């Protein structure tokens, strides 16, 4: 769970005097989980209280005990009827006369925070409070909270059950929206900072996921190979990657988070579909990672590259991670005219090779062959790969007719889509149909592409 990303930045804001954070979103968007995650962290900085008017505290304790373990149970306050909240005695109700006639919640908040150095309070939700107050506007309610916060040094996290802009947004120091989107029936969650008053928040967009009732946020990804800085690996010797099974290629090294590729058996075909809007620098990372993996195992690699890539260009790209003696991938030489026979003849050169990797760019085939010829070439290459116990990777735009056809033939496919400020990967296999957020980085000098679940 990130403490240095958006969670860390929000904690920094809330611990600097009295602040109001407004979390907005539709039901099920993760508002309560985010608020409780923040409160869990804030327990290290002061007294924390959670007023629940929508959620059932007993249910939260049973479903999400880990997120509430640092919050004292007496600080989890159930508000069945916020307007008529019970008090233990009359004295408690009139402790601070200035709040006489206001919502009873103010008297309660004043009493539980008056002896604290700093306090943090979640009110879940403003909508439940609003339903109970006919004589008091929600705007006035928040203004009173701000006054009380300044008096007792309280920061408030307020939950609002809407994703619309409202006048009350002006009263908050920070306003964030939690959103749910669907990408091919896959749920993708995102967080947007829409208002930030005089505070430093470096990134205003995050994707996140809710796992085991916990909030996990991830930085927006920078596209391109800038994440794979070669100057970081000048003095790092590439290391061998040894298969953990005779039937599979990949190891415990974090290739695709050791989730996607470890179950692909020898003789398989993997279809990788790319959104046409994804920049070229990002497109080549998955192929580059897999290719390096094979080369470092001294396995043969054969490539039909994109038409605008030369052998020298591709060799230079992977050179920082592969010693010269192992950087021996074979590339089909592209000429002005190539026929189906030329492509099949090139395949025939590898008929005696075993455990190889073959990567083809369908866009290149489309420059030379008809759709029918492309399908014939792919079918024959799939059969040859099965016999050679190799791995055949087909790279294709997701809007291509060839992609639609091949996706019905293979059991393993990957789709990479642009999603707002990042890329989302959809993966399908007999074992793991799921979706991931992509994050390129280096691990011991080896380029990695982490896959973080977003469901």
Buried (B, 14 or more C-beta within 10 A) or exposed (E): EBEEBBBEBBBEBBBEEBBBBBBBBBEEBBBBBBBBBBBBBBBEBBBBBBBBBBBEBEEBBEEBEEBBEEBEEEBBBEBEEBBEBEBEEEEEBEEBEEBEEBBBBBBBBBBBBEEBEBBBBBBBBBBBBBBBBEEBEBEEBBEBBBBBBEBBBBBBBBBBBBBEEBEBBEBBBBBBBBBBEEBEEBBBBBBBBBBBEEBEBEBBBBBBBBBEBBBBBBBBBEBEBEBBEBEEBEEEEBEEBEBEEEEBBBBEBBBBBBBBBBBBEBBBBBBBBBBEEBEEBBBBBBBBBBBBBBBBBEBBBBBBBBEEBEBEEBBEBBEBBBEEEBBEBBBBEBEEEBEBEBBBEBBEEBEEBEBBBBBBBBBBBBEBBEEEBBBBBBEBBBEBBBEBBBBBBBBBBBEBEBBEBBBEBBEBBBBBBBBBBBBBBBBBBEEEEBBBBBBBEBEEBBBBBBBBEBE
